Amino acid sequence: MPLSLPIELDPDASKPLFLRIARALIRDIERGRLHPGDRLPGTRTLAKQLAVHRKTAVAAYDELALQGWIVLQPSRGASVSLSLPDPALRSSRASDPSVTAAFAPPRASIPTEGIAPLVFTDGTPDPRLLPRAELSRAFRRALGSRAFLSPIGYGDPRGSLRLRAALAEWLADTRALAVGPDDILLTRGSQMALFLAARAVTEPGDAIAVEDPGYPLAWAAFRAAGAEVIGVPVDSGGISIEALSSLARQRGNIRAVLVTPHHQYPTTTTLGAGRRLALIRLAVEHGWTVIEDDYDHEYRYEGRPVLPLAATGPLDDGRSAVYLGSLSKLLAPGLRLGYAVANPGVLRAMTAAREAIDRQGDLPLEAAIAELLLDGELRRHARKARNVYLERRDALAERLHREFPESLSFDVPAGGLAIWTRVAPEVDATAWAARAAARGLVVSAGTRFALDARSAPNAFRIGFATLASDEAAAAVRRLADALPSNRSSAGLDV
Amino acid sequence: MPLSLPIELDPDASKPLFLRIARALIRDIERGRLHPGDRLPGTRTLAKQLAVHRKTAVAAYDELALQGWIVLQPSRGASVSLSLPDPALRSSRASDPSVTAAFAPPRASIPTEGIAPLVFTDGTPDPRLLPRAELSRAFRRALGSRAFLSPIGYGDPRGSLRLRAALAEWLADTRALAVGPDDILLTRGSQMALFLAARAVTEPGDAIAVEDPGYPLAWAAFRAAGAEVIGVPVDSGGISIEALSSLARQRGNIRAVLVTPHHQYPTTTTLGAGRRLALIRLAVEHGWTVIEDDYDHEYRYEGRPVLPLAATGPLDDGRSAVYLGSLSKLLAPGLRLGYAVANPGVLRAMTAAREAIDRQGDLPLEAAIAELLLDGELRRHARKARNVYLERRDALAERLHREFPESLSFDVPAGGLAIWTRVAPEVDATAWAARAAARGLVVSAGTRFALDARSAPNAFRIGFATLASDEAAAAVRRLADALPSNRSSAGLDV
């Protein structure tokens, strides 16, 4: 039975009411007046008891749920969480909701209506797998290093030489890129590398051809760099060479083409050998720079990783390819570290722009990650993560297949961290995603990846890496609940 | 007497010879064959002994000195350092010079000819004072926080809400800026804030007026953002209002003016009340945005800190001011964290550009610094640092005054981390700086800060914060050694 207990509100009336309610409940949990598993009054009862608007009570629960103090379930209502927040967050300071709110997921993107949200990301890694203790130790050592303590203070705008050297070795080992530290520019995630590459290879008025569907933040980076963005259709074999070639005839201002040949974003297709060669031929013929975003090269489950275009003649002399990668995919999306490999002229232009924009990276973070790369920790982590993700991929594919035999169809991807699922024509993917959002599940529909909305694929990109088995099961259940016309409601208990 | 001992070179001939020599000597130090204080053979002797070019021997010693294994003194030659490198760097991996080189200061900027370089920075803080243990602990906790481990992964492009909230409080307390977290954008150092501000307030073809002498990296940021940069002379009272006002009449494309009113960069002058008001009046009259770079507000020794222009009517409604600051000056230059305060429209434009350029900051680093700010650690650090720097300022001013009564003249700055010293007309500051560089001392001459080289001030900007007493004494000695025509060579033993 739900508890009914007197709640002592924080007298500091300068705080929003919902935070004061949340804070009072946290205090009750902390002092042991409420125990893990205890049921809380419904929002209607709570609102009446405190003489506040019901929305205020909902907001208070929402905040507590986002912080992990309570769990909201449609069937049971609110109860104190069985796994209370990380002790690190439970200091008196951190338990101030107005302060810990920053630790919660961004509210705007989370449709919470009383239940803890679940997210199918677009393919991010699970930060819970990160070797945190090792990274912390390396960071501590970096803060005590001579380089950091040197009176010079500022470093190379290309980033830590130590990390670039370690990365060069890693790139040579894992993808046959014969590069040295001077061929590499470290950036703030691959996002900055996209921006800088566009600036370096285009002038105002120039255009960059991109895959459609593709990666909207790349388009934003290119436009921010002053380039026009032109879409090229993608089919089940990857970017359409025919369309690209006809575009080349129509438009004289194309200077570069952005591709994701290893695992096309968002469709996960690997570009076949024939198209690879045709693409390279086109680029050479028209003098285009090939910007190759190899954002999740490290995750390959079937077959061998395909070598980058940048490691393929005639692009392998570094003349007309900019190769981009991300260490954030190997670590966590909240750690922003990407890199670009390019010929000296392009790299110099990118470096000069980088220096004007933010001078350099964070020395201790770069040094710490260099250490993890050098001592083999990141390799071990990559192996471990690959195994975990392979298992999650298979389990999710199995679940989706079982739950949605008619509504969804997909190929199990050979690599990467997401499954591209086509939605049956009689169901609208965007409407389905909206209904899922209302049920506390975030899933990205094809419209999110379309440059031209009219040709947006009726599909989902479903990241599988961040959800453990029970979380994935719950997410699939919500997706089933949200299926328009409830076609498969009989199969709810997957 | 210098040692003469057989040196066993690393047989791996793929490494450069000088690194193999350096490595052999490190091995000898590590295994105790060489002890702290032991003298090493001169480079000529070493070169002969190993049958290598003398330059190779010099390069090996250079590398060892940069890494801190040995000390090079003109009088004594090379000897094993009494304070050997940080144990963290002494693992077998780190003791490979080809790897640890990244920890050394950037070589290009350091004129090493056998002596350990000394640097008068342009006014950076001393990273040795940073509360490293506290920062490491906070970083470790942030890596274990729910927000970092949440499956969402990505955060707000404005940066951690927790840090923005803490910063808002800090800005209100320390400089009367009445702002909330939503008025703040966290950036990668103030450099990125400069870039984003220029993008947000100018269109291609627009110009930004800047102080001359001023901050070249700001000009680079503005130009990278597409703005024209127009210089306005600075005199002993700060930016010339007369010149600015006449510029306003001549040029119709000025949209913004960048100023450093608290401590003009590089001259350290505080803009007086009269000019402040005149500047604000001009800005309002012409519809300019005032971009105020308050890069080292926290360091004020005499009088009260002057309030930002952005806290002064009529700019205090946030309509036409972008206020920029840096936490890097409070922490260490290698930790890149700055911020911008602006009105909602400008801040939205800056945030959109920021997202396109690098998406967001590093979650754990922002969370860790938020914690230091919230628990008072950064306030304690600021107080401590201010006391240390006040002492260093006075000691350096005293030394410079004693050593160069005729060649240098300066006002002791009321705040900031550098002394602006005018050089007597009969001595060329640039030539003096070049001679100093050849003697292992980096000092920035006025030409470095001039937009118009013809009007470059004959002066130095001498940062005093990074040098402890003995280091400052040695640096002043080298500066004296380098004085053209050796005017004060009699006073060498300051």
Boltz contact constraints between the chains, C-beta under 6 A:
constraints:
  - contact:
      token1: [A, 68]
      token2: [B, 146]
      max_distance: 6.0
  - contact:
      token1: [A, 86]
      token2: [B, 144]
      max_distance: 6.0
  - contact:
      token1: [A, 86]
      token2: [B, 146]
      max_distance: 6.0
  - contact:
      token1: [A, 88]
      token2: [B, 141]
      max_distance: 6.0
  - contact:
      token1: [A, 88]
      token2: [B, 144]
      max_distance: 6.0
  - contact:
      token1: [A, 93]
      token2: [B, 374]
      max_distance: 6.0
  - contact:
      token1: [A, 99]
      token2: [B, 162]
      max_distance: 6.0
  - contact:
      token1: [A, 101]
      token2: [B, 161]
      max_distance: 6.0
  - contact:
      token1: [A, 102]
      token2: [B, 160]
      max_distance: 6.0
  - contact:
      token1: [A, 102]
      token2: [B, 161]
      max_distance: 6.0
  - contact:
      token1: [A, 102]
      token2: [B, 162]
      max_distance: 6.0
  - contact:
      token1: [A, 103]
      token2: [B, 145]
      max_distance: 6.0
  - contact:
      token1: [A, 103]
      token2: [B, 146]
      max_distance: 6.0
  - contact:
      token1: [A, 103]
      token2: [B, 147]
      max_distance: 6.0
  - contact:
      token1: [A, 105]
      token2: [B, 150]
      max_distance: 6.0
  - contact:
      token1: [A, 105]
      token2: [B, 152]
      max_distance: 6.0
  - contact:
      token1: [A, 106]
      token2: [B, 156]
      max_distance: 6.0
  - contact:
      token1: [A, 119]
      token2: [B, 151]
      max_distance: 6.0
  - contact:
      token1: [A, 119]
      token2: [B, 152]
      max_distance: 6.0
  - contact:
      token1: [A, 124]
      token2: [B, 153]
      max_distance: 6.0
  - contact:
      token1: [A, 127]
      token2: [B, 148]
      max_distance: 6.0
  - contact:
      token1: [A, 127]
      token2: [B, 149]
      max_distance: 6.0
  - contact:
      token1: [A, 128]
      token2: [B, 149]
      max_distance: 6.0
  - contact:
      token1: [A, 132]
      token2: [B, 143]
      max_distance: 6.0
  - contact:
      token1: [A, 136]
      token2: [B, 140]
      max_distance: 6.0
  - contact:
      token1: [A, 136]
      token2: [B, 143]
      max_distance: 6.0
  - contact:
      token1: [A, 139]
      token2: [B, 139]
      max_distance: 6.0
  - contact:
      token1: [A, 140]
      token2: [B, 136]
      max_distance: 6.0
  - contact:
      token1: [A, 141]
      token2: [B, 88]
      max_distance: 6.0
  - contact:
      token1: [A, 143]
      token2: [B, 132]
      max_distance: 6.0
  - contact:
      token1: [A, 143]
      token2: [B, 136]
      max_distance: 6.0
  - contact:
      token1: [A, 144]
      token2: [B, 86]
      max_distance: 6.0
  - contact:
      token1: [A, 144]
      token2: [B, 88]
      max_distance: 6.0
  - contact:
      token1: [A, 145]
      token2: [B, 103]
      max_distance: 6.0
  - contact:
      token1: [A, 146]
      token2: [B, 68]
      max_distance: 6.0
  - contact:
      token1: [A, 146]
      token2: [B, 103]
      max_distance: 6.0
  - contact:
      token1: [A, 147]
      token2: [B, 103]
      max_distance: 6.0
  - contact:
      token1: [A, 148]
      token2: [B, 127]
      max_distance: 6.0
  - contact:
      token1: [A, 148]
      token2: [B, 334]
      max_distance: 6.0
  - contact:
      token1: [A, 149]
      token2: [B, 127]
      max_distance: 6.0
  - contact:
      token1: [A, 149]
      token2: [B, 128]
      max_distance: 6.0
  - contact:
      token1: [A, 150]
      token2: [B, 105]
      max_distance: 6.0
  - contact:
      token1: [A, 151]
      token2: [B, 119]
      max_distance: 6.0
  - contact:
      token1: [A, 151]
      token2: [B, 466]
      max_distance: 6.0
  - contact:
      token1: [A, 152]
      token2: [B, 105]
      max_distance: 6.0
  - contact:
      token1: [A, 152]
      token2: [B, 119]
      max_distance: 6.0
  - contact:
      token1: [A, 153]
      token2: [B, 124]
      max_distance: 6.0
  - contact:
      token1: [A, 153]
      token2: [B, 333]
      max_distance: 6.0
  - contact:
      token1: [A, 153]
      token2: [B, 334]
      max_distance: 6.0
  - contact:
      token1: [A, 154]
      token2: [B, 333]
      max_distance: 6.0
  - contact:
      token1: [A, 156]
      token2: [B, 106]
      max_distance: 6.0
  - contact:
      token1: [A, 160]
      token2: [B, 102]
      max_distance: 6.0
  - contact:
      token1: [A, 161]
      token2: [B, 101]
      max_distance: 6.0
  - contact:
      token1: [A, 161]
      token2: [B, 102]
      max_distance: 6.0
  - contact:
      token1: [A, 162]
      token2: [B, 99]
      max_distance: 6.0
  - contact:
      token1: [A, 162]
      token2: [B, 102]
      max_distance: 6.0
  - contact:
      token1: [A, 188]
      token2: [B, 358]
      max_distance: 6.0
  - contact:
      token1: [A, 189]
      token2: [B, 358]
      max_distance: 6.0
  - contact:
      token1: [A, 189]
      token2: [B, 359]
      max_distance: 6.0
  - contact:
      token1: [A, 191]
      token2: [B, 358]
      max_distance: 6.0
  - contact:
      token1: [A, 191]
      token2: [B, 359]
      max_distance: 6.0
  - contact:
      token1: [A, 192]
      token2: [B, 357]
      max_distance: 6.0
  - contact:
      token1: [A, 192]
      token2: [B, 358]
      max_distance: 6.0
  - contact:
      token1: [A, 195]
      token2: [B, 357]
      max_distance: 6.0
  - contact:
      token1: [A, 220]
      token2: [B, 356]
      max_distance: 6.0
  - contact:
      token1: [A, 221]
      token2: [B, 356]
      max_distance: 6.0
  - contact:
      token1: [A, 224]
      token2: [B, 353]
      max_distance: 6.0
  - contact:
      token1: [A, 224]
      token2: [B, 356]
      max_distance: 6.0
  - contact:
      token1: [A, 333]
      token2: [B, 153]
      max_distance: 6.0
  - contact:
      token1: [A, 333]
      token2: [B, 154]
      max_distance: 6.0
  - contact:
      token1: [A, 334]
      token2: [B, 148]
      max_distance: 6.0
  - contact:
      token1: [A, 334]
      token2: [B, 153]
      max_distance: 6.0
  - contact:
      token1: [A, 334]
      token2: [B, 363]
      max_distance: 6.0
  - contact:
      token1: [A, 335]
      token2: [B, 362]
      max_distance: 6.0
  - contact:
      token1: [A, 336]
      token2: [B, 362]
      max_distance: 6.0
  - contact:
      token1: [A, 353]
      token2: [B, 224]
      max_distance: 6.0
  - contact:
      token1: [A, 356]
      token2: [B, 220]
      max_distance: 6.0
  - contact:
      token1: [A, 356]
      token2: [B, 221]
      max_distance: 6.0
  - contact:
      token1: [A, 356]
      token2: [B, 224]
      max_distance: 6.0
  - contact:
      token1: [A, 357]
      token2: [B, 192]
      max_distance: 6.0
  - contact:
      token1: [A, 357]
      token2: [B, 195]
      max_distance: 6.0
  - contact:
      token1: [A, 358]
      token2: [B, 188]
      max_distance: 6.0
  - contact:
      token1: [A, 358]
      token2: [B, 189]
      max_distance: 6.0
  - contact:
      token1: [A, 358]
      token2: [B, 191]
      max_distance: 6.0
  - contact:
      token1: [A, 358]
      token2: [B, 192]
      max_distance: 6.0
  - contact:
      token1: [A, 359]
      token2: [B, 189]
      max_distance: 6.0
  - contact:
      token1: [A, 359]
      token2: [B, 191]
      max_distance: 6.0
  - contact:
      token1: [A, 362]
      token2: [B, 335]
      max_distance: 6.0
  - contact:
      token1: [A, 362]
      token2: [B, 336]
      max_distance: 6.0
  - contact:
      token1: [A, 363]
      token2: [B, 334]
      max_distance: 6.0
  - contact:
      token1: [A, 374]
      token2: [B, 93]
      max_distance: 6.0
  - contact:
      token1: [A, 466]
      token2: [B, 151]
      max_distance: 6.0
